[in-house]
Amino acid sequence: MRVDVVVFAGCAMAVLVAWCVVALRITGRMPGVRRRPAPPTPPAPQDQPAPVIDLRLSVEWASPRQVWPALTAENTLLAARLAGRLTPGEYRARMLELARRCEPRPTAGSE
């Protein structure tokens, strides 16, 4: 009878230790395991002015006739990538081609 208690306690301890190791590894707080430091950011050139970004929204970006087909194509590519039918390089190339092809164009009356 006492052997059963000892075996149960040993198994419980093994499961508890394994769970703690997994939890600590996921959270990154495991002693002795260091995360890689972030690569240093290059300093901004001092002789060049900061680029000006146009933040005005335009009608062509809100046109459902242009947005929904692009989203559908993007979702199709993502599903193919997640299913393993596309390599990362193929996925990247097709996404770039899709971005070029689906660049918004002015719609009638927006000019």
Secondary structure, DSSP 4 states (H G I P E B T S, - for coil): -HHHHHHHHHHHHHHHHHHHHHHHHHHT--TT--PPPPPPPPPPPSSSPPPP------GGGG-HHHHHHHHHHHHHHHHHHHTTSS-HHHHHHHHHHHHHHT---PPTT--
